[in-house]
Amino acid sequence: MCIRELVFILIMTGMMIVALWIIMPVRKEMNMKKANLEQLKIENAALDKELKELRKEYTRLESKDPYSLLRVARETYDYCFPNEKIYQFPKHNTHTDAELQPADTIQPSTN
């Protein structure tokens, strides 16, 4: 091998290293954007489903469907029939994970 071929190989190798050095961060960013795109597609599908259900609900309320109106009156405005009792339960558990213990770890009281 002559000096020209060696210099040519060294220059090409250097150019390949520089190209990879430039491309690798771009490729990493592209992969992150692809993952973000997939997450946004999932969120979009969920929002589309919610939108369809809201449009159905709107149509039912707009047509003055008595069952839909009664449900909204009960759920939103706490309406009830005369002499009817309403029982409301908490929506969320009031205990934190730290307060809850498995049954086998509870110590018996010494009272």
C-alpha positions as CSV (number, residue, x, y, z in Angstrom):
1,M,0.0,0.0,0.0
2,C,1.3,3.4,-0.9
3,I,0.9,6.5,1.2
4,R,-1.9,7.9,-1.0
5,E,-4.1,4.8,-0.3
6,L,-3.3,5.0,3.4
7,V,-4.2,8.7,3.6
8,F,-7.4,8.1,1.6
9,I,-8.4,5.3,4.0
10,L,-7.7,7.5,7.0
11,I,-9.7,10.4,5.6
12,M,-12.6,8.1,4.7
13,T,-12.5,6.5,8.2
14,G,-12.5,10.0,9.8
15,M,-15.4,11.0,7.6
16,M,-17.3,7.9,8.7
17,I,-16.6,8.6,12.4
18,V,-17.8,12.3,12.0
19,A,-20.9,11.1,10.1
20,L,-21.8,8.6,12.9
21,W,-21.1,11.2,15.5
22,I,-23.6,13.6,13.8
23,I,-26.2,10.9,13.0
24,M,-26.4,9.1,16.4
25,P,-28.0,12.0,18.4
26,V,-30.5,12.6,15.6
27,R,-31.4,8.9,15.6
28,K,-31.9,8.9,19.3
29,E,-34.2,11.9,19.1
30,M,-36.1,10.3,16.3
31,N,-36.7,7.2,18.4
32,M,-37.9,9.4,21.3
33,K,-40.3,11.2,18.9
34,K,-41.6,7.9,17.6
35,A,-42.4,6.7,21.2
36,N,-44.1,10.1,21.9
37,L,-46.1,9.7,18.7
38,E,-47.4,6.3,19.8
39,Q,-48.4,7.7,23.2
40,L,-50.2,10.5,21.5
41,K,-52.0,8.1,19.2
42,I,-53.2,6.1,22.2
43,E,-54.4,9.3,24.0
44,N,-56.1,10.5,20.8
45,A,-58.0,7.2,20.5
46,A,-59.2,7.5,24.1
47,L,-60.3,11.1,23.5
48,D,-62.1,10.1,20.3
49,K,-64.0,7.5,22.3
50,E,-64.9,10.0,25.0
51,L,-66.0,12.5,22.3
52,K,-68.3,9.9,20.8
53,E,-69.9,9.2,24.1
54,L,-70.3,12.9,24.9
55,R,-71.9,13.5,21.5
56,K,-74.4,10.6,22.2
57,E,-75.1,12.1,25.6
58,Y,-75.6,15.5,24.0
59,T,-78.0,14.1,21.5
60,R,-80.0,12.3,24.2
61,L,-80.2,15.5,26.3
62,E,-81.1,17.6,23.3
63,S,-83.9,15.3,22.4
64,K,-85.1,15.6,26.0
65,D,-84.9,11.9,26.7
66,P,-86.6,11.6,30.1
67,Y,-84.2,9.0,31.4
68,S,-81.2,11.0,30.5
69,L,-82.6,14.2,32.0
70,L,-83.5,12.4,35.2
71,R,-80.0,10.9,35.4
72,V,-78.3,14.3,34.9
73,A,-80.6,15.9,37.5
74,R,-79.8,13.2,40.0
75,E,-76.0,13.1,39.4
76,T,-75.3,16.7,38.8
77,Y,-77.8,18.6,40.9
78,D,-78.7,16.0,43.6
79,Y,-82.4,16.0,42.7
80,C,-84.6,13.3,44.2
81,F,-88.2,12.4,44.3
82,P,-90.3,13.4,47.4
83,N,-89.8,11.1,50.4
84,E,-86.8,9.5,48.7
85,K,-83.6,8.9,50.7
86,I,-80.2,9.5,49.0
87,Y,-77.2,7.6,50.3
88,Q,-73.8,9.0,49.3
89,F,-70.6,7.0,49.7
90,P,-67.1,8.4,49.5
91,K,-65.6,8.1,46.0
92,H,-62.0,7.5,47.1
93,N,-60.5,5.4,49.8
94,T,-59.6,7.6,52.7
95,H,-56.7,5.4,53.8
96,T,-53.2,5.9,52.5
97,D,-51.0,3.0,51.5
98,A,-48.9,3.5,54.5
99,E,-51.9,3.0,56.8
100,L,-52.9,-0.2,55.2
101,Q,-51.1,-3.4,56.3
102,P,-51.5,-7.0,55.3
103,A,-53.6,-9.0,57.8
104,D,-50.6,-11.2,58.8
105,T,-48.5,-8.2,59.9
106,I,-51.1,-6.6,62.2
107,Q,-50.0,-7.0,65.8
108,P,-52.8,-8.0,68.3
109,S,-53.7,-5.4,70.8
110,T,-52.7,-6.0,74.4
111,N,-55.7,-4.2,76.0
